[in-house]
Amino acid sequence: MPALSTAISYVWRGPITDDEMVDLVRSHGGRAVAGWWNRISRHSLGWVAARDGEGLLSA
C-alpha cells in the first residue's frame, strides 16, 4: 500500500467551487444547498482553502 501524502497547502481566499463547499458542509452535518457558496463568498472577509497533495479540499 503506497504511503499517503500528509502535505497540506493553505491558501488565503483560495479558489473553492460551490460543489466542494456543499460537500464539505454536508460532510460535517450542515445543510448547505447548491449555489449558496457562489452567492455568499463575495461577501466574506476571507477563508482559507486547505488542499491535500492531490488537490482535494481538506477539512
C-alpha positions as protocol buffer text, in pm:
chain_id: "A"
residue {
  index: 1
  type: MET
  ca { x: 0 y: 0 z: 0 }
}
residue {
  index: 2
  type: PRO
  ca { x: 154 y: 337 z: -101 }
}
residue {
  index: 3
  type: ALA
  ca { x: 211 y: 598 z: 166 }
}
residue {
  index: 4
  type: LEU
  ca { x: -40 y: 883 z: 171 }
}
residue {
  index: 5
  type: SER
  ca { x: 91 y: 1235 z: 142 }
}
residue {
  index: 6
  type: THR
  ca { x: 32 y: 1442 z: 454 }
}
residue {
  index: 7
  type: ALA
  ca { x: 131 y: 1769 z: 287 }
}
residue {
  index: 8
  type: ILE
  ca { x: -145 y: 2026 z: 311 }
}
residue {
  index: 9
  type: SER
  ca { x: -128 y: 2359 z: 131 }
}
residue {
  index: 10
  type: TYR
  ca { x: -310 y: 2660 z: 275 }
}
residue {
  index: 11
  type: VAL
  ca { x: -416 y: 2949 z: 55 }
}
residue {
  index: 12
  type: TRP
  ca { x: -589 y: 3264 z: 181 }
}
residue {
  index: 13
  type: ARG
  ca { x: -909 y: 3311 z: -24 }
}
residue {
  index: 14
  type: GLY
  ca { x: -804 y: 3019 z: -240 }
}
residue {
  index: 15
  type: PRO
  ca { x: -1048 y: 2901 z: -504 }
}
residue {
  index: 16
  type: ILE
  ca { x: -1322 y: 2669 z: -380 }
}
residue {
  index: 17
  type: THR
  ca { x: -1604 y: 2553 z: -601 }
}
residue {
  index: 18
  type: ASP
  ca { x: -1964 y: 2556 z: -488 }
}
residue {
  index: 19
  type: ASP
  ca { x: -1978 y: 2176 z: -519 }
}
residue {
  index: 20
  type: GLU
  ca { x: -1670 y: 2138 z: -295 }
}
residue {
  index: 21
  type: MET
  ca { x: -1815 y: 2369 z: -31 }
}
residue {
  index: 22
  type: VAL
  ca { x: -2155 y: 2197 z: -33 }
}
residue {
  index: 23
  type: ASP
  ca { x: -1987 y: 1856 z: 9 }
}
residue {
  index: 24
  type: LEU
  ca { x: -1767 y: 1989 z: 290 }
}
residue {
  index: 25
  type: VAL
  ca { x: -2057 y: 2143 z: 482 }
}
residue {
  index: 26
  type: ARG
  ca { x: -2277 y: 1835 z: 440 }
}
residue {
  index: 27
  type: SER
  ca { x: -1995 y: 1603 z: 550 }
}
residue {
  index: 28
  type: HIS
  ca { x: -1989 y: 1789 z: 882 }
}
residue {
  index: 29
  type: GLY
  ca { x: -2365 y: 1774 z: 936 }
}
residue {
  index: 30
  type: GLY
  ca { x: -2458 y: 2107 z: 780 }
}
residue {
  index: 31
  type: ARG
  ca { x: -2744 y: 2172 z: 540 }
}
residue {
  index: 32
  type: ALA
  ca { x: -2582 y: 2359 z: 252 }
}
residue {
  index: 33
  type: VAL
  ca { x: -2773 y: 2376 z: -73 }
}
residue {
  index: 34
  type: ALA
  ca { x: -2627 y: 2401 z: -419 }
}
residue {
  index: 35
  type: GLY
  ca { x: -2548 y: 2760 z: -517 }
}
residue {
  index: 36
  type: TRP
  ca { x: -2513 y: 2907 z: -167 }
}
residue {
  index: 37
  type: TRP
  ca { x: -2132 y: 2942 z: -178 }
}
residue {
  index: 38
  type: ASN
  ca { x: -2148 y: 3122 z: -512 }
}
residue {
  index: 39
  type: ARG
  ca { x: -2394 y: 3370 z: -359 }
}
residue {
  index: 40
  type: ILE
  ca { x: -2217 y: 3439 z: -29 }
}
residue {
  index: 41
  type: SER
  ca { x: -1843 y: 3407 z: -97 }
}
residue {
  index: 42
  type: ARG
  ca { x: -1814 y: 3760 z: -238 }
}
residue {
  index: 43
  type: HIS
  ca { x: -1947 y: 3895 z: 96 }
}
residue {
  index: 44
  type: SER
  ca { x: -1695 y: 3703 z: 306 }
}
residue {
  index: 45
  type: LEU
  ca { x: -1394 y: 3878 z: 457 }
}
residue {
  index: 46
  type: GLY
  ca { x: -1193 y: 3567 z: 385 }
}
residue {
  index: 47
  type: TRP
  ca { x: -1139 y: 3197 z: 417 }
}
residue {
  index: 48
  type: VAL
  ca { x: -850 y: 2956 z: 391 }
}
residue {
  index: 49
  type: ALA
  ca { x: -860 y: 2683 z: 130 }
}
residue {
  index: 50
  type: ALA
  ca { x: -671 y: 2380 z: 259 }
}
residue {
  index: 51
  type: ARG
  ca { x: -586 y: 2118 z: -3 }
}
residue {
  index: 52
  type: ASP
  ca { x: -401 y: 1790 z: 22 }
}
residue {
  index: 53
  type: GLY
  ca { x: -123 y: 1674 z: -210 }
}
residue {
  index: 54
  type: GLU
  ca { x: -380 y: 1557 z: -467 }
}
residue {
  index: 55
  type: GLY
  ca { x: -559 y: 1893 z: -475 }
}
residue {
  index: 56
  type: LEU
  ca { x: -860 y: 1777 z: -275 }
}
residue {
  index: 57
  type: LEU
  ca { x: -1021 y: 2013 z: -27 }
}
residue {
  index: 58
  type: SER
  ca { x: -938 y: 1915 z: 330 }
}
residue {
  index: 59
  type: ALA
  ca { x: -1142 y: 1971 z: 641 }
}
